[in-house]
Amino acid sequence: MEKKIEIPKDVNIIVEGMRITVKGKKGETTRNFSDPRYNHSISMKKEGSTIIVSSESGRKKIKAMIGTIISHIKNMIDGASKGHTYIIKINSTHFPMNIEVKGGTVIIKNFIGERGIRKSAIRKNVRVEVQKDNIIIKGVDKEDVAQTAANIEMATRLTKKDRRIFGDGCFLESSFVGD
């Protein structure tokens, strides 16, 4: 079984065994797909302007892993050429929430009137900017952008309160490829 991906002209891809590096106009991302369960049966190679992920085995788990690798490579190509963007909506009803970015953290002040501050980690190579009611997260690696968004969302998570009444927090509004 084998699956192929066409490489766009503005993207350069280097395949070294099960390690792949994708370079584009937005940046560069690298991922190692080696896994001891699948190393002996799955192979990747670059031929011209296509990447071929193949296996001699026809097992269901191997086919699923090939599909997963193909999807990850497509996300890497999209990120290197266009970038990934997540938009988070800031929702505060009574107490106005103050959010600012300092270094590698997002600092959340006055969440539901709390005196303490809440912090959220920003992954490397991810840009975060706060606009009026939105937090915009941009980056090349989709997983880093999504994890940064999840960190912000989890930092404003409410526990032991009725979510129907207390609607405060930061919630994912949209995610897309591009700026």
C-alpha positions as CSV (number, residue, x, y, z in Angstrom):
1,M,0.0,0.0,0.0
2,E,1.2,3.5,-0.8
3,K,-0.1,7.0,-0.6
4,K,1.4,10.1,-2.4
5,I,1.4,13.8,-1.7
6,E,2.1,16.5,-4.3
7,I,4.6,19.1,-3.1
8,P,3.7,22.7,-3.9
9,K,6.3,24.8,-5.8
10,D,6.9,27.3,-3.0
11,V,7.7,24.5,-0.5
12,N,11.0,22.6,-0.1
13,I,10.9,19.2,1.7
14,I,13.8,17.1,2.9
15,V,13.2,13.5,3.8
16,E,15.9,11.7,5.9
17,G,14.6,8.2,6.8
18,M,11.5,8.8,8.9
19,R,12.4,12.5,9.6
20,I,10.9,15.2,7.4
21,T,11.7,18.9,7.2
22,V,9.3,21.3,5.4
23,K,10.5,24.8,4.5
24,G,8.2,27.5,3.1
25,K,7.7,31.2,3.0
26,K,6.2,31.3,6.5
27,G,8.9,29.2,8.2
28,E,10.2,25.8,8.8
29,T,9.0,22.8,10.7
30,T,10.5,19.4,11.4
31,R,9.0,16.1,12.6
32,N,10.3,12.7,13.3
33,F,7.8,9.9,12.4
34,S,10.0,7.1,13.7
35,D,8.0,4.7,15.9
36,P,9.4,1.3,17.0
37,R,6.1,-0.3,16.3
38,Y,6.1,0.8,12.6
39,N,9.7,1.5,11.6
40,H,10.2,-1.9,10.1
41,S,7.1,-1.7,7.8
42,I,6.6,1.9,6.8
43,S,9.0,3.9,4.5
44,M,9.0,7.5,3.2
45,K,10.8,8.8,0.2
46,K,10.8,11.8,-2.1
47,E,10.5,11.4,-5.8
48,G,10.5,14.6,-7.8
49,S,7.7,16.7,-6.6
50,T,5.9,14.0,-4.6
51,I,6.4,12.3,-1.3
52,I,5.5,8.6,-1.2
53,V,4.6,6.9,2.1
54,S,4.4,3.1,1.6
55,S,4.3,-0.2,3.3
56,E,4.5,-3.9,2.2
57,S,2.0,-4.8,4.9
58,G,-1.7,-4.6,4.4
59,R,-2.6,-4.6,8.1
60,K,-5.3,-2.2,9.2
61,K,-3.1,-0.5,11.8
62,I,-0.4,0.1,9.2
63,K,-2.9,1.6,6.8
64,A,-4.2,3.9,9.6
65,M,-0.6,5.0,10.4
66,I,0.1,5.8,6.8
67,G,-3.0,8.0,6.7
68,T,-2.0,9.7,9.9
69,I,1.5,10.4,8.5
70,I,0.0,11.8,5.3
71,S,-2.3,14.1,7.3
72,H,0.6,15.4,9.4
73,I,2.7,16.1,6.3
74,K,-0.2,18.0,4.7
75,N,-0.5,20.1,7.9
76,M,3.2,20.7,7.8
77,I,3.0,21.9,4.2
78,D,0.1,24.2,4.9
79,G,1.9,25.6,7.9
80,A,5.1,26.3,6.1
81,S,3.4,27.9,3.1
82,K,0.4,29.7,4.6
83,G,0.6,29.4,8.4
84,H,-2.0,28.3,10.9
85,T,-4.2,30.8,12.8
86,Y,-6.5,30.3,15.8
87,I,-8.8,33.0,17.1
88,I,-10.0,32.8,20.8
89,K,-12.9,34.9,22.0
90,I,-12.5,36.7,25.3
91,N,-15.8,36.6,27.2
92,S,-16.3,38.5,30.5
93,T,-19.7,39.5,31.8
94,H,-19.3,41.5,34.9
95,F,-15.6,41.8,35.7
96,P,-13.5,43.0,32.8
97,M,-10.7,40.6,32.1
98,N,-7.3,42.0,31.4
99,I,-5.1,39.9,29.1
100,E,-1.5,40.7,28.1
101,V,1.5,38.9,26.6
102,K,4.8,39.0,28.4
103,G,7.7,36.9,27.1
104,G,6.6,33.3,26.7
105,T,3.4,33.6,28.8
106,V,-0.1,35.0,28.6
107,I,-1.1,36.8,31.8
108,I,-4.8,36.9,32.7
109,K,-5.8,39.4,35.4
110,N,-9.2,40.1,37.1
111,F,-10.8,36.8,35.9
112,I,-14.2,36.7,37.6
113,G,-12.9,39.4,40.0
114,E,-10.0,37.2,41.3
115,R,-7.1,39.1,42.8
116,G,-4.5,36.7,41.7
117,I,-3.2,36.3,38.2
118,R,-3.5,33.2,35.9
119,K,-0.7,32.3,33.5
120,S,-0.7,30.3,30.3
121,A,2.4,29.0,28.5
122,I,3.1,30.0,24.9
123,R,4.8,27.3,22.8
124,K,8.0,28.2,20.9
125,N,7.7,29.7,17.4
126,V,4.1,30.8,18.1
127,R,3.0,34.5,18.0
128,V,0.2,35.7,20.2
129,E,-1.4,39.1,20.0
130,V,-4.3,40.4,22.0
131,Q,-6.9,42.6,20.3
132,K,-10.0,44.1,21.8
133,D,-12.1,41.0,22.4
134,N,-10.0,38.4,20.7
135,I,-6.7,36.6,21.1
136,I,-5.0,35.8,17.8
137,I,-2.5,32.9,17.7
138,K,-0.4,32.3,14.7
139,G,2.4,29.9,13.8
140,V,3.9,27.3,11.4
141,D,3.3,24.2,13.5
142,K,-0.4,23.4,13.9
143,E,0.1,21.4,17.0
144,D,2.0,24.2,18.8
145,V,-0.6,26.7,17.8
146,A,-3.4,24.5,19.0
147,Q,-1.7,23.6,22.2
148,T,-1.1,27.3,23.0
149,A,-4.8,27.9,22.4
150,A,-5.7,25.0,24.6
151,N,-3.4,26.4,27.4
152,I,-5.2,29.7,27.3
153,E,-8.6,28.1,27.3
154,M,-7.6,25.8,30.3
155,A,-6.2,28.8,32.2
156,T,-9.7,30.4,32.2
157,R,-11.6,27.2,32.9
158,L,-14.2,27.4,35.7
159,T,-14.7,24.7,38.2
160,K,-17.5,24.3,40.8
161,K,-19.6,27.0,39.1
162,D,-22.7,26.7,36.9
163,R,-21.5,27.3,33.3
164,R,-25.0,28.5,32.3
165,I,-24.7,31.4,34.7
166,F,-20.9,32.1,34.7
167,G,-20.0,32.5,31.0
168,D,-16.6,34.0,31.6
169,G,-13.6,32.6,30.0
170,C,-11.6,32.4,26.7
171,F,-13.2,30.1,24.1
172,L,-12.0,29.0,20.6
173,E,-13.9,30.9,18.0
174,S,-12.3,29.7,14.8
175,S,-9.2,28.1,13.3
176,F,-8.0,28.2,9.8
177,V,-5.0,28.0,7.5
178,G,-3.6,31.3,6.4
179,D,-3.5,34.8,7.9
